[in-house]
Amino acid sequence: MEHDDFLKHNNIIIENITPNEKQARLKISDSSLNPYGIVHGGLIFALGDTIMGLTCKNTGRKAVTLDANISFLKPGKGKFLIATSKVIKIGKTTSVLSAEIADDNNNIVAVMQATYYFID
């Protein structure tokens, strides 16, 4: 992933990788913030979608997001956010995953669930 410009541009680093769980860290910078001084919701969504997509990729298959939802629970603040993904189900053509995004004080900022479609 070291050659992924999207991850670099958004200060996202993939950290923990196991067969059923992945973690990514977003280093919060001034460019991460919305006009209210908190992490932009679109960036929080991108962090969660990225880590769930990488979890799908770990199956050895190519997948795209079919649908996704997010619930924002607290403002994204601090030095970093950490997204953790978990597999709910891997099927023949689709998979369902969840992600939890927390701040550097272990406050849950958002929760997500998404369905991915295998394109191969």
PDB file as gemmi writes it, atoms N, CA and C in Angstrom:
CRYST1    1.000    1.000    1.000  90.00  90.00  90.00 P 1                      
ATOM      1  N   MET A   1       0.807  -1.198   0.000  1.00  0.00           N  
ATOM      2  CA  MET A   1       0.000   0.000   0.000  1.00  0.00           C  
ATOM      3  C   MET A   1       0.857   1.271   0.000  1.00  0.00           C  
ATOM      4  N   GLU A   2       2.181   1.107   0.063  1.00  0.00           N  
ATOM      5  CA  GLU A   2       3.034   2.294   0.130  1.00  0.00           C  
ATOM      6  C   GLU A   2       2.992   3.138  -1.140  1.00  0.00           C  
ATOM      7  N   HIS A   3       2.442   2.598  -2.222  1.00  0.00           N  
ATOM      8  CA  HIS A   3       2.351   3.349  -3.473  1.00  0.00           C  
ATOM      9  C   HIS A   3       0.946   3.900  -3.717  1.00  0.00           C  
ATOM     10  N   ASP A   4       0.070   3.817  -2.751  1.00  0.00           N  
ATOM     11  CA  ASP A   4      -1.304   4.289  -2.903  1.00  0.00           C  
ATOM     12  C   ASP A   4      -1.363   5.788  -2.607  1.00  0.00           C  
ATOM     13  N   ASP A   5      -1.531   6.593  -3.658  1.00  0.00           N  
ATOM     14  CA  ASP A   5      -1.538   8.049  -3.492  1.00  0.00           C  
ATOM     15  C   ASP A   5      -2.702   8.547  -2.646  1.00  0.00           C  
ATOM     16  N   PHE A   6      -3.865   7.893  -2.726  1.00  0.00           N  
ATOM     17  CA  PHE A   6      -5.015   8.308  -1.921  1.00  0.00           C  
ATOM     18  C   PHE A   6      -4.680   8.203  -0.436  1.00  0.00           C  
ATOM     19  N   LEU A   7      -4.085   7.090  -0.047  1.00  0.00           N  
ATOM     20  CA  LEU A   7      -3.724   6.900   1.365  1.00  0.00           C  
ATOM     21  C   LEU A   7      -2.685   7.934   1.792  1.00  0.00           C  
ATOM     22  N   LYS A   8      -1.678   8.136   0.965  1.00  0.00           N  
ATOM     23  CA  LYS A   8      -0.645   9.122   1.289  1.00  0.00           C  
ATOM     24  C   LYS A   8      -1.236  10.517   1.434  1.00  0.00           C  
ATOM     25  N   HIS A   9      -2.031  10.914   0.464  1.00  0.00           N  
ATOM     26  CA  HIS A   9      -2.609  12.255   0.459  1.00  0.00           C  
ATOM     27  C   HIS A   9      -3.461  12.519   1.707  1.00  0.00           C  
ATOM     28  N   ASN A  10      -4.140  11.483   2.187  1.00  0.00           N  
ATOM     29  CA  ASN A  10      -5.046  11.633   3.329  1.00  0.00           C  
ATOM     30  C   ASN A  10      -4.441  11.187   4.653  1.00  0.00           C  
ATOM     31  N   ASN A  11      -3.134  10.950   4.679  1.00  0.00           N  
ATOM     32  CA  ASN A  11      -2.416  10.578   5.912  1.00  0.00           C  
ATOM     33  C   ASN A  11      -2.953   9.297   6.545  1.00  0.00           C  
ATOM     34  N   ILE A  12      -3.308   8.313   5.711  1.00  0.00           N  
ATOM     35  CA  ILE A  12      -3.825   7.027   6.201  1.00  0.00           C  
ATOM     36  C   ILE A  12      -2.712   5.988   6.119  1.00  0.00           C  
ATOM     37  N   ILE A  13      -2.479   5.326   7.251  1.00  0.00           N  
ATOM     38  CA  ILE A  13      -1.454   4.286   7.333  1.00  0.00           C  
ATOM     39  C   ILE A  13      -2.126   2.982   7.751  1.00  0.00           C  
ATOM     40  N   ILE A  14      -1.902   1.919   6.984  1.00  0.00           N  
ATOM     41  CA  ILE A  14      -2.435   0.601   7.336  1.00  0.00           C  
ATOM     42  C   ILE A  14      -1.525   0.028   8.416  1.00  0.00           C  
ATOM     43  N   GLU A  15      -2.136  -0.414   9.518  1.00  0.00           N  
ATOM     44  CA  GLU A  15      -1.328  -0.862  10.648  1.00  0.00           C  
ATOM     45  C   GLU A  15      -1.430  -2.356  10.923  1.00  0.00           C  
ATOM     46  N   ASN A  16      -2.540  -2.809  11.396  1.00  0.00           N  
ATOM     47  CA  ASN A  16      -2.694  -4.182  11.857  1.00  0.00           C  
ATOM     48  C   ASN A  16      -3.447  -4.984  10.806  1.00  0.00           C  
ATOM     49  N   ILE A  17      -2.888  -6.126  10.418  1.00  0.00           N  
ATOM     50  CA  ILE A  17      -3.563  -6.965   9.428  1.00  0.00           C  
ATOM     51  C   ILE A  17      -3.576  -8.398   9.933  1.00  0.00           C  
ATOM     52  N   THR A  18      -4.785  -8.929  10.145  1.00  0.00           N  
ATOM     53  CA  THR A  18      -4.987 -10.336  10.471  1.00  0.00           C  
ATOM     54  C   THR A  18      -6.036 -10.857   9.485  1.00  0.00           C  
ATOM     55  N   PRO A  19      -6.296 -12.150   9.430  1.00  0.00           N  
ATOM     56  CA  PRO A  19      -7.256 -12.646   8.441  1.00  0.00           C  
ATOM     57  C   PRO A  19      -8.658 -12.023   8.531  1.00  0.00           C  
ATOM     58  N   ASN A  20      -9.140 -11.727   9.721  1.00  0.00           N  
ATOM     59  CA  ASN A  20     -10.503 -11.212   9.858  1.00  0.00           C  
ATOM     60  C   ASN A  20     -10.593  -9.792  10.401  1.00  0.00           C  
ATOM     61  N   GLU A  21      -9.463  -9.142  10.600  1.00  0.00           N  
ATOM     62  CA  GLU A  21      -9.501  -7.789  11.154  1.00  0.00           C  
ATOM     63  C   GLU A  21      -8.337  -6.978  10.603  1.00  0.00           C  
ATOM     64  N   LYS A  22      -8.635  -5.727  10.275  1.00  0.00           N  
ATOM     65  CA  LYS A  22      -7.619  -4.798   9.780  1.00  0.00           C  
ATOM     66  C   LYS A  22      -7.746  -3.492  10.549  1.00  0.00           C  
ATOM     67  N   GLN A  23      -6.641  -2.762  10.666  1.00  0.00           N  
ATOM     68  CA  GLN A  23      -6.661  -1.444  11.296  1.00  0.00           C  
ATOM     69  C   GLN A  23      -5.895  -0.456  10.444  1.00  0.00           C  
ATOM     70  N   ALA A  24      -6.428   0.758  10.396  1.00  0.00           N  
ATOM     71  CA  ALA A  24      -5.753   1.858   9.719  1.00  0.00           C  
ATOM     72  C   ALA A  24      -5.782   3.078  10.619  1.00  0.00           C  
ATOM     73  N   ARG A  25      -4.737   3.872  10.538  1.00  0.00           N  
ATOM     74  CA  ARG A  25      -4.620   5.086  11.352  1.00  0.00           C  
ATOM     75  C   ARG A  25      -4.631   6.292  10.426  1.00  0.00           C  
ATOM     76  N   LEU A  26      -5.420   7.284  10.785  1.00  0.00           N  
ATOM     77  CA  LEU A  26      -5.470   8.548  10.070  1.00  0.00           C  
ATOM     78  C   LEU A  26      -4.818   9.602  10.943  1.00  0.00           C  
ATOM     79  N   LYS A  27      -3.697  10.150  10.492  1.00  0.00           N  
ATOM     80  CA  LYS A  27      -3.043  11.233  11.212  1.00  0.00           C  
ATOM     81  C   LYS A  27      -3.801  12.516  10.877  1.00  0.00           C  
ATOM     82  N   ILE A  28      -4.390  13.131  11.890  1.00  0.00           N  
ATOM     83  CA  ILE A  28      -5.190  14.338  11.681  1.00  0.00           C  
ATOM     84  C   ILE A  28      -4.269  15.530  11.448  1.00  0.00           C  
ATOM     85  N   SER A  29      -4.550  16.255  10.371  1.00  0.00           N  
ATOM     86  CA  SER A  29      -3.806  17.476  10.050  1.00  0.00           C  
ATOM     87  C   SER A  29      -4.821  18.579   9.761  1.00  0.00           C  
ATOM     88  N   ASP A  30      -4.335  19.775   9.536  1.00  0.00           N  
ATOM     89  CA  ASP A  30      -5.233  20.885   9.229  1.00  0.00           C  
ATOM     90  C   ASP A  30      -6.081  20.594   7.994  1.00  0.00           C  
ATOM     91  N   SER A  31      -5.527  19.867   7.028  1.00  0.00           N  
ATOM     92  CA  SER A  31      -6.284  19.563   5.807  1.00  0.00           C  
ATOM     93  C   SER A  31      -7.345  18.492   6.032  1.00  0.00           C  
ATOM     94  N   SER A  32      -7.362  17.856   7.204  1.00  0.00           N  
ATOM     95  CA  SER A  32      -8.377  16.851   7.543  1.00  0.00           C  
ATOM     96  C   SER A  32      -9.652  17.484   8.089  1.00  0.00           C  
ATOM     97  N   LEU A  33      -9.578  18.751   8.467  1.00  0.00           N  
ATOM     98  CA  LEU A  33     -10.649  19.387   9.232  1.00  0.00           C  
ATOM     99  C   LEU A  33     -11.664  20.107   8.357  1.00  0.00           C  
ATOM    100  N   ASN A  34     -12.900  20.127   8.837  1.00  0.00           N  
ATOM    101  CA  ASN A  34     -13.947  20.913   8.186  1.00  0.00           C  
ATOM    102  C   ASN A  34     -13.911  22.334   8.771  1.00  0.00           C  
ATOM    103  N   PRO A  35     -14.785  23.230   8.321  1.00  0.00           N  
ATOM    104  CA  PRO A  35     -14.752  24.608   8.839  1.00  0.00           C  
ATOM    105  C   PRO A  35     -14.999  24.733  10.343  1.00  0.00           C  
ATOM    106  N   TYR A  36     -15.521  23.672  10.985  1.00  0.00           N  
ATOM    107  CA  TYR A  36     -15.788  23.708  12.429  1.00  0.00           C  
ATOM    108  C   TYR A  36     -14.619  23.185  13.253  1.00  0.00           C  
ATOM    109  N   GLY A  37     -13.516  22.816  12.584  1.00  0.00           N  
ATOM    110  CA  GLY A  37     -12.330  22.367  13.294  1.00  0.00           C  
ATOM    111  C   GLY A  37     -12.361  20.907  13.712  1.00  0.00           C  
ATOM    112  N   ILE A  38     -13.255  20.118  13.130  1.00  0.00           N  
ATOM    113  CA  ILE A  38     -13.302  18.677  13.410  1.00  0.00           C  
ATOM    114  C   ILE A  38     -13.057  17.925  12.102  1.00  0.00           C  
ATOM    115  N   VAL A  39     -12.680  16.656  12.212  1.00  0.00           N  
ATOM    116  CA  VAL A  39     -12.383  15.868  11.014  1.00  0.00           C  
ATOM    117  C   VAL A  39     -13.620  15.809  10.119  1.00  0.00           C  
ATOM    118  N   HIS A  40     -13.404  16.085   8.845  1.00  0.00           N  
ATOM    119  CA  HIS A  40     -14.478  16.086   7.857  1.00  0.00           C  
ATOM    120  C   HIS A  40     -15.131  14.701   7.805  1.00  0.00           C  
ATOM    121  N   GLY A  41     -16.461  14.672   7.807  1.00  0.00           N  
ATOM    122  CA  GLY A  41     -17.195  13.410   7.781  1.00  0.00           C  
ATOM    123  C   GLY A  41     -16.866  12.554   6.574  1.00  0.00           C  
ATOM    124  N   GLY A  42     -16.608  13.180   5.436  1.00  0.00           N  
ATOM    125  CA  GLY A  42     -16.249  12.429   4.240  1.00  0.00           C  
ATOM    126  C   GLY A  42     -14.930  11.701   4.401  1.00  0.00           C  
ATOM    127  N   LEU A  43     -14.001  12.294   5.140  1.00  0.00           N  
ATOM    128  CA  LEU A  43     -12.715  11.646   5.385  1.00  0.00           C  
ATOM    129  C   LEU A  43     -12.881  10.484   6.362  1.00  0.00           C  
ATOM    130  N   ILE A  44     -13.745  10.661   7.353  1.00  0.00           N  
ATOM    131  CA  ILE A  44     -14.027   9.553   8.285  1.00  0.00           C  
ATOM    132  C   ILE A  44     -14.649   8.394   7.515  1.00  0.00           C  
ATOM    133  N   PHE A  45     -15.593   8.708   6.614  1.00  0.00           N  
ATOM    134  CA  PHE A  45     -16.215   7.675   5.781  1.00  0.00           C  
ATOM    135  C   PHE A  45     -15.155   6.989   4.925  1.00  0.00           C  
ATOM    136  N   ALA A  46     -14.285   7.776   4.299  1.00  0.00           N  
ATOM    137  CA  ALA A  46     -13.236   7.205   3.444  1.00  0.00           C  
ATOM    138  C   ALA A  46     -12.314   6.280   4.232  1.00  0.00           C  
ATOM    139  N   LEU A  47     -11.988   6.650   5.467  1.00  0.00           N  
ATOM    140  CA  LEU A  47     -11.141   5.812   6.317  1.00  0.00           C  
ATOM    141  C   LEU A  47     -11.806   4.463   6.571  1.00  0.00           C  
ATOM    142  N   GLY A  48     -13.081   4.489   6.944  1.00  0.00           N  
ATOM    143  CA  GLY A  48     -13.796   3.236   7.192  1.00  0.00           C  
ATOM    144  C   GLY A  48     -13.951   2.391   5.938  1.00  0.00           C  
ATOM    145  N   ASP A  49     -14.308   3.015   4.819  1.00  0.00           N  
ATOM    146  CA  ASP A  49     -14.480   2.292   3.557  1.00  0.00           C  
ATOM    147  C   ASP A  49     -13.151   1.701   3.093  1.00  0.00           C  
ATOM    148  N   THR A  50     -12.073   2.438   3.285  1.00  0.00           N  
ATOM    149  CA  THR A  50     -10.747   1.947   2.891  1.00  0.00           C  
ATOM    150  C   THR A  50     -10.374   0.694   3.657  1.00  0.00           C  
ATOM    151  N   ILE A  51     -10.554   0.704   4.971  1.00  0.00           N  
ATOM    152  CA  ILE A  51     -10.120  -0.445   5.759  1.00  0.00           C  
ATOM    153  C   ILE A  51     -11.025  -1.654   5.507  1.00  0.00           C  
ATOM    154  N   MET A  52     -12.323  -1.433   5.289  1.00  0.00           N  
ATOM    155  CA  MET A  52     -13.191  -2.571   4.958  1.00  0.00           C  
ATOM    156  C   MET A  52     -12.852  -3.111   3.571  1.00  0.00           C  
ATOM    157  N   GLY A  53     -12.568  -2.226   2.617  1.00  0.00           N  
ATOM    158  CA  GLY A  53     -12.182  -2.665   1.275  1.00  0.00           C  
ATOM    159  C   GLY A  53     -10.897  -3.477   1.284  1.00  0.00           C  
ATOM    160  N   LEU A  54      -9.935  -3.051   2.094  1.00  0.00           N  
ATOM    161  CA  LEU A  54      -8.689  -3.808   2.204  1.00  0.00           C  
ATOM    162  C   LEU A  54      -8.916  -5.173   2.848  1.00  0.00           C  
ATOM    163  N   THR A  55      -9.873  -5.246   3.753  1.00  0.00           N  
ATOM    164  CA  THR A  55     -10.212  -6.537   4.353  1.00  0.00           C  
ATOM    165  C   THR A  55     -10.767  -7.472   3.286  1.00  0.00           C  
ATOM    166  N   CYS A  56     -11.607  -6.947   2.401  1.00  0.00           N  
ATOM    167  CA  CYS A  56     -12.110  -7.757   1.285  1.00  0.00           C  
ATOM    168  C   CYS A  56     -10.971  -8.185   0.371  1.00  0.00           C  
ATOM    169  N   LYS A  57     -10.072  -7.256   0.078  1.00  0.00           N  
ATOM    170  CA  LYS A  57      -8.936  -7.533  -0.807  1.00  0.00           C  
ATOM    171  C   LYS A  57      -8.074  -8.654  -0.252  1.00  0.00           C  
ATOM    172  N   ASN A  58      -8.031  -8.776   1.066  1.00  0.00           N  
ATOM    173  CA  ASN A  58      -7.241  -9.820   1.707  1.00  0.00           C  
ATOM    174  C   ASN A  58      -7.744 -11.227   1.375  1.00  0.00           C  
ATOM    175  N   THR A  59      -8.976 -11.328   0.850  1.00  0.00           N  
ATOM    176  CA  THR A  59      -9.496 -12.635   0.437  1.00  0.00           C  
ATOM    177  C   THR A  59      -8.860 -13.092  -0.873  1.00  0.00           C  
ATOM    178  N   GLY A  60      -8.114 -12.168  -1.527  1.00  0.00           N  
ATOM    179  CA  GLY A  60      -7.505 -12.495  -2.805  1.00  0.00           C  
ATOM    180  C   GLY A  60      -8.388 -12.145  -3.987  1.00  0.00           C  
ATOM    181  N   ARG A  61      -9.532 -11.519  -3.710  1.00  0.00           N  
ATOM    182  CA  ARG A  61     -10.467 -11.153  -4.770  1.00  0.00           C  
ATOM    183  C   ARG A  61     -10.602  -9.636  -4.824  1.00  0.00           C  
ATOM    184  N   LYS A  62     -11.074  -9.147  -5.965  1.00  0.00           N  
ATOM    185  CA  LYS A  62     -11.298  -7.720  -6.147  1.00  0.00           C  
ATOM    186  C   LYS A  62     -12.746  -7.410  -5.801  1.00  0.00           C  
ATOM    187  N   ALA A  63     -12.949  -6.351  -5.014  1.00  0.00           N  
ATOM    188  CA  ALA A  63     -14.300  -5.988  -4.590  1.00  0.00           C  
ATOM    189  C   ALA A  63     -14.484  -4.477  -4.681  1.00  0.00           C  
ATOM    190  N   VAL A  64     -15.722  -4.083  -4.938  1.00  0.00           N  
ATOM    191  CA  VAL A  64     -16.099  -2.666  -4.929  1.00  0.00           C  
ATOM    192  C   VAL A  64     -17.247  -2.492  -3.946  1.00  0.00           C  
ATOM    193  N   THR A  65     -17.387  -1.289  -3.430  1.00  0.00           N  
ATOM    194  CA  THR A  65     -18.447  -1.000  -2.467  1.00  0.00           C  
ATOM    195  C   THR A  65     -19.787  -0.998  -3.184  1.00  0.00           C  
ATOM    196  N   LEU A  66     -20.703  -1.828  -2.703  1.00  0.00           N  
ATOM    197  CA  LEU A  66     -22.058  -1.892  -3.248  1.00  0.00           C  
ATOM    198  C   LEU A  66     -22.961  -0.909  -2.527  1.00  0.00           C  
ATOM    199  N   ASP A  67     -22.864  -0.888  -1.204  1.00  0.00           N  
ATOM    200  CA  ASP A  67     -23.556   0.123  -0.396  1.00  0.00           C  
ATOM    201  C   ASP A  67     -22.846   0.231   0.945  1.00  0.00           C  
ATOM    202  N   ALA A  68     -23.053   1.369   1.595  1.00  0.00           N  
ATOM    203  CA  ALA A  68     -22.411   1.593   2.891  1.00  0.00           C  
ATOM    204  C   ALA A  68     -23.222   2.603   3.677  1.00  0.00           C  
ATOM    205  N   ASN A  69     -23.192   2.454   4.990  1.00  0.00           N  
ATOM    206  CA  ASN A  69     -23.831   3.453   5.840  1.00  0.00           C  
ATOM    207  C   ASN A  69     -22.909   3.754   7.011  1.00  0.00           C  
ATOM    208  N   ILE A  70     -23.083   4.958   7.546  1.00  0.00           N  
ATOM    209  CA  ILE A  70     -22.240   5.403   8.647  1.00  0.00           C  
ATOM    210  C   ILE A  70     -23.108   6.142   9.652  1.00  0.00           C  
ATOM    211  N   SER A  71     -22.789   5.954  10.907  1.00  0.00           N  
ATOM    212  CA  SER A  71     -23.410   6.725  11.986  1.00  0.00           C  
ATOM    213  C   SER A  71     -22.297   7.472  12.702  1.00  0.00           C  
ATOM    214  N   PHE A  72     -22.377   8.797  12.664  1.00  0.00           N  
ATOM    215  CA  PHE A  72     -21.402   9.633  13.354  1.00  0.00           C  
ATOM    216  C   PHE A  72     -21.864   9.796  14.800  1.00  0.00           C  
ATOM    217  N   LEU A  73     -20.992   9.459  15.746  1.00  0.00           N  
ATOM    218  CA  LEU A  73     -21.358   9.447  17.155  1.00  0.00           C  
ATOM    219  C   LEU A  73     -20.731  10.585  17.957  1.00  0.00           C  
ATOM    220  N   LYS A  74     -19.523  10.982  17.585  1.00  0.00           N  
ATOM    221  CA  LYS A  74     -18.810  12.067  18.265  1.00  0.00           C  
ATOM    222  C   LYS A  74     -17.966  12.804  17.234  1.00  0.00           C  
ATOM    223  N   PRO A  75     -17.589  14.032  17.536  1.00  0.00           N  
ATOM    224  CA  PRO A  75     -16.699  14.749  16.610  1.00  0.00           C  
ATOM    225  C   PRO A  75     -15.322  14.084  16.543  1.00  0.00           C  
ATOM    226  N   GLY A  76     -14.736  14.071  15.356  1.00  0.00           N  
ATOM    227  CA  GLY A  76     -13.384  13.559  15.181  1.00  0.00           C  
ATOM    228  C   GLY A  76     -12.378  14.618  15.588  1.00  0.00           C  
ATOM    229  N   LYS A  77     -11.697  14.379  16.692  1.00  0.00           N  
ATOM    230  CA  LYS A  77     -10.713  15.330  17.219  1.00  0.00           C  
ATOM    231  C   LYS A  77      -9.492  14.567  17.697  1.00  0.00           C  
ATOM    232  N   GLY A  78      -8.439  15.287  17.979  1.00  0.00           N  
ATOM    233  CA  GLY A  78      -7.238  14.681  18.541  1.00  0.00           C  
ATOM    234  C   GLY A  78      -6.104  14.632  17.544  1.00  0.00           C  
ATOM    235  N   LYS A  79      -5.185  13.695  17.766  1.00  0.00           N  
ATOM    236  CA  LYS A  79      -4.012  13.559  16.907  1.00  0.00           C  
ATOM    237  C   LYS A  79      -4.227  12.549  15.792  1.00  0.00           C  
ATOM    238  N   PHE A  80      -5.071  11.543  16.044  1.00  0.00           N  
ATOM    239  CA  PHE A  80      -5.314  10.533  15.015  1.00  0.00           C  
ATOM    240  C   PHE A  80      -6.654   9.847  15.247  1.00  0.00           C  
ATOM    241  N   LEU A  81      -7.124   9.158  14.217  1.00  0.00           N  
ATOM    242  CA  LEU A  81      -8.279   8.272  14.292  1.00  0.00           C  
ATOM    243  C   LEU A  81      -7.805   6.886  13.889  1.00  0.00           C  
ATOM    244  N   ILE A  82      -8.419   5.869  14.474  1.00  0.00           N  
ATOM    245  CA  ILE A  82      -8.108   4.488  14.116  1.00  0.00           C  
ATOM    246  C   ILE A  82      -9.396   3.795  13.681  1.00  0.00           C  
ATOM    247  N   ALA A  83      -9.345   3.186  12.500  1.00  0.00           N  
ATOM    248  CA  ALA A  83     -10.479   2.410  11.985  1.00  0.00           C  
ATOM    249  C   ALA A  83     -10.140   0.931  12.075  1.00  0.00           C  
ATOM    250  N   THR A  84     -11.075   0.162  12.604  1.00  0.00           N  
ATOM    251  CA  THR A  84     -10.915  -1.285  12.711  1.00  0.00           C  
ATOM    252  C   THR A  84     -12.059  -1.945  11.969  1.00  0.00           C  
ATOM    253  N   SER A  85     -11.744  -2.872  11.079  1.00  0.00           N  
ATOM    254  CA  SER A  85     -12.791  -3.571  10.324  1.00  0.00           C  
ATOM    255  C   SER A  85     -12.920  -4.998  10.811  1.00  0.00           C  
ATOM    256  N   LYS A  86     -14.122  -5.518  10.657  1.00  0.00           N  
ATOM    257  CA  LYS A  86     -14.406  -6.908  10.995  1.00  0.00           C  
ATOM    258  C   LYS A  86     -15.300  -7.501   9.924  1.00  0.00           C  
ATOM    259  N   VAL A  87     -15.043  -8.758   9.607  1.00  0.00           N  
ATOM    260  CA  VAL A  87     -15.851  -9.480   8.633  1.00  0.00           C  
ATOM    261  C   VAL A  87     -17.127  -9.954   9.305  1.00  0.00           C  
ATOM    262  N   ILE A  88     -18.252  -9.661   8.700  1.00  0.00           N  
ATOM    263  CA  ILE A  88     -19.525 -10.218   9.143  1.00  0.00           C  
ATOM    264  C   ILE A  88     -19.815 -11.472   8.334  1.00  0.00           C  
ATOM    265  N   LYS A  89     -19.655 -11.360   6.991  1.00  0.00           N  
ATOM    266  CA  LYS A  89     -19.877 -12.520   6.122  1.00  0.00           C  
ATOM    267  C   LYS A  89     -19.126 -12.325   4.821  1.00  0.00           C  
ATOM    268  N   ILE A  90     -18.455 -13.376   4.376  1.00  0.00           N  
ATOM    269  CA  ILE A  90     -17.858 -13.400   3.045  1.00  0.00           C  
ATOM    270  C   ILE A  90     -18.638 -14.440   2.247  1.00  0.00           C  
ATOM    271  N   GLY A  91     -19.283 -14.000   1.186  1.00  0.00           N  
ATOM    272  CA  GLY A  91     -20.065 -14.904   0.354  1.00  0.00           C  
ATOM    273  C   GLY A  91     -19.421 -15.115  -1.004  1.00  0.00           C  
ATOM    274  N   LYS A  92     -20.172 -15.735  -1.918  1.00  0.00           N  
ATOM    275  CA  LYS A  92     -19.661 -16.012  -3.261  1.00  0.00           C  
ATOM    276  C   LYS A  92     -19.557 -14.748  -4.107  1.00  0.00           C  
ATOM    277  N   THR A  93     -20.546 -13.869  -4.003  1.00  0.00           N  
ATOM    278  CA  THR A  93     -20.544 -12.664  -4.839  1.00  0.00           C  
ATOM    279  C   THR A  93     -20.488 -11.374  -4.024  1.00  0.00           C  
ATOM    280  N   THR A  94     -20.864 -11.429  -2.759  1.00  0.00           N  
ATOM    281  CA  THR A  94     -20.838 -10.237  -1.917  1.00  0.00           C  
ATOM    282  C   THR A  94     -20.246 -10.565  -0.552  1.00  0.00           C  
ATOM    283  N   SER A  95     -19.870  -9.518   0.135  1.00  0.00           N  
ATOM    284  CA  SER A  95     -19.416  -9.666   1.515  1.00  0.00           C  
ATOM    285  C   SER A  95     -19.953  -8.492   2.319  1.00  0.00           C  
ATOM    286  N   VAL A  96     -20.116  -8.704   3.615  1.00  0.00           N  
ATOM    287  CA  VAL A  96     -20.610  -7.670   4.516  1.00  0.00           C  
ATOM    288  C   VAL A  96     -19.577  -7.496   5.625  1.00  0.00           C  
ATOM    289  N   LEU A  97     -19.223  -6.233   5.865  1.00  0.00           N  
ATOM    290  CA  LEU A  97     -18.231  -5.916   6.882  1.00  0.00           C  
ATOM    291  C   LEU A  97     -18.708  -4.766   7.744  1.00  0.00           C  
ATOM    292  N   SER A  98     -18.074  -4.618   8.892  1.00  0.00           N  
ATOM    293  CA  SER A  98     -18.349  -3.463   9.755  1.00  0.00           C  
ATOM    294  C   SER A  98     -17.014  -2.788  10.070  1.00  0.00           C  
ATOM    295  N   ALA A  99     -17.118  -1.533  10.455  1.00  0.00           N  
ATOM    296  CA  ALA A  99     -15.929  -0.784  10.874  1.00  0.00           C  
ATOM    297  C   ALA A  99     -16.302   0.110  12.041  1.00  0.00           C  
ATOM    298  N   GLU A 100     -15.347   0.261  12.920  1.00  0.00           N  
ATOM    299  CA  GLU A 100     -15.488   1.179  14.043  1.00  0.00           C  
ATOM    300  C   GLU A 100     -14.332   2.167  13.958  1.00  0.00           C  
ATOM    301  N   ILE A 101     -14.646   3.443  14.045  1.00  0.00           N  
ATOM    302  CA  ILE A 101     -13.631   4.477  13.976  1.00  0.00           C  
ATOM    303  C   ILE A 101     -13.564   5.157  15.341  1.00  0.00           C  
ATOM    304  N   ALA A 102     -12.380   5.160  15.942  1.00  0.00           N  
ATOM    305  CA  ALA A 102     -12.195   5.731  17.281  1.00  0.00           C  
ATOM    306  C   ALA A 102     -11.100   6.791  17.236  1.00  0.00           C  
ATOM    307  N   ASP A 103     -11.142   7.704  18.214  1.00  0.00           N  
ATOM    308  CA  ASP A 103     -10.095   8.729  18.303  1.00  0.00           C  
ATOM    309  C   ASP A 103      -8.955   8.227  19.183  1.00  0.00           C  
ATOM    310  N   ASP A 104      -7.966   9.076  19.412  1.00  0.00           N  
ATOM    311  CA  ASP A 104      -6.790   8.667  20.190  1.00  0.00           C  
ATOM    312  C   ASP A 104      -7.064   8.531  21.686  1.00  0.00           C  
ATOM    313  N   ASN A 105      -8.293   8.833  22.122  1.00  0.00           N  
ATOM    314  CA  ASN A 105      -8.700   8.592  23.514  1.00  0.00           C  
ATOM    315  C   ASN A 105      -9.665   7.417  23.618  1.00  0.00           C  
ATOM    316  N   ASN A 106      -9.744   6.598  22.570  1.00  0.00           N  
ATOM    317  CA  ASN A 106     -10.625   5.426  22.484  1.00  0.00           C  
ATOM    318  C   ASN A 106     -12.105   5.767  22.517  1.00  0.00           C  
ATOM    319  N   ASN A 107     -12.465   7.010  22.167  1.00  0.00           N  
ATOM    320  CA  ASN A 107     -13.873   7.372  22.002  1.00  0.00           C  
ATOM    321  C   ASN A 107     -14.313   6.941  20.609  1.00  0.00           C  
ATOM    322  N   ILE A 108     -15.444   6.263  20.532  1.00  0.00           N  
ATOM    323  CA  ILE A 108     -15.942   5.847  19.221  1.00  0.00           C  
ATOM    324  C   ILE A 108     -16.534   7.061  18.526  1.00  0.00           C  
ATOM    325  N   VAL A 109     -15.965   7.397  17.378  1.00  0.00           N  
ATOM    326  CA  VAL A 109     -16.373   8.558  16.595  1.00  0.00           C  
ATOM    327  C   VAL A 109     -17.477   8.178  15.613  1.00  0.00           C  
ATOM    328  N   ALA A 110     -17.378   6.982  15.017  1.00  0.00           N  
ATOM    329  CA  ALA A 110     -18.361   6.540  14.026  1.00  0.00           C  
ATOM    330  C   ALA A 110     -18.348   5.027  13.923  1.00  0.00           C  
ATOM    331  N   VAL A 111     -19.474   4.486  13.475  1.00  0.00           N  
ATOM    332  CA  VAL A 111     -19.578   3.064  13.152  1.00  0.00           C  
ATOM    333  C   VAL A 111     -20.126   2.957  11.732  1.00  0.00           C  
ATOM    334  N   MET A 112     -19.670   1.936  11.021  1.00  0.00           N  
ATOM    335  CA  MET A 112     -20.076   1.735   9.633  1.00  0.00           C  
ATOM    336  C   MET A 112     -20.414   0.284   9.380  1.00  0.00           C  
ATOM    337  N   GLN A 113     -21.206   0.066   8.345  1.00  0.00           N  
ATOM    338  CA  GLN A 113     -21.436  -1.267   7.805  1.00  0.00           C  
ATOM    339  C   GLN A 113     -21.529  -1.116   6.301  1.00  0.00           C  
ATOM    340  N   ALA A 114     -20.959  -2.065   5.570  1.00  0.00           N  
ATOM    341  CA  ALA A 114     -20.963  -1.969   4.115  1.00  0.00           C  
ATOM    342  C   ALA A 114     -21.063  -3.344   3.482  1.00  0.00           C  
ATOM    343  N   THR A 115     -21.596  -3.352   2.277  1.00  0.00           N  
ATOM    344  CA  THR A 115     -21.663  -4.545   1.446  1.00  0.00           C  
ATOM    345  C   THR A 115     -20.735  -4.314   0.260  1.00  0.00           C  
ATOM    346  N   TYR A 116     -19.919  -5.308  -0.041  1.00  0.00           N  
ATOM    347  CA  TYR A 116     -18.982  -5.236  -1.154  1.00  0.00           C  
ATOM    348  C   TYR A 116     -19.329  -6.310  -2.167  1.00  0.00           C  
ATOM    349  N   TYR A 117     -19.153  -5.969  -3.432  1.00  0.00           N  
ATOM    350  CA  TYR A 117     -19.448  -6.874  -4.543  1.00  0.00           C  
ATOM    351  C   TYR A 117     -18.133  -7.319  -5.160  1.00  0.00           C  
ATOM    352  N   PHE A 118     -17.963  -8.626  -5.278  1.00  0.00           N  
ATOM    353  CA  PHE A 118     -16.743  -9.151  -5.895  1.00  0.00           C  
ATOM    354  C   PHE A 118     -16.860  -9.043  -7.409  1.00  0.00           C  
ATOM    355  N   ILE A 119     -15.875  -8.387  -8.031  1.00  0.00           N  
ATOM    356  CA  ILE A 119     -15.946  -8.142  -9.463  1.00  0.00           C  
ATOM    357  C   ILE A 119     -15.148  -9.173 -10.278  1.00  0.00           C  
ATOM    358  N   ASP A 120     -14.568 -10.146  -9.636  1.00  0.00           N  
ATOM    359  CA  ASP A 120     -13.848 -11.191 -10.367  1.00  0.00           C  
ATOM    360  C   ASP A 120     -14.394 -12.562 -10.065  1.00  0.00           C  
TER     361      ASP A 120                                                      
END                                                                             
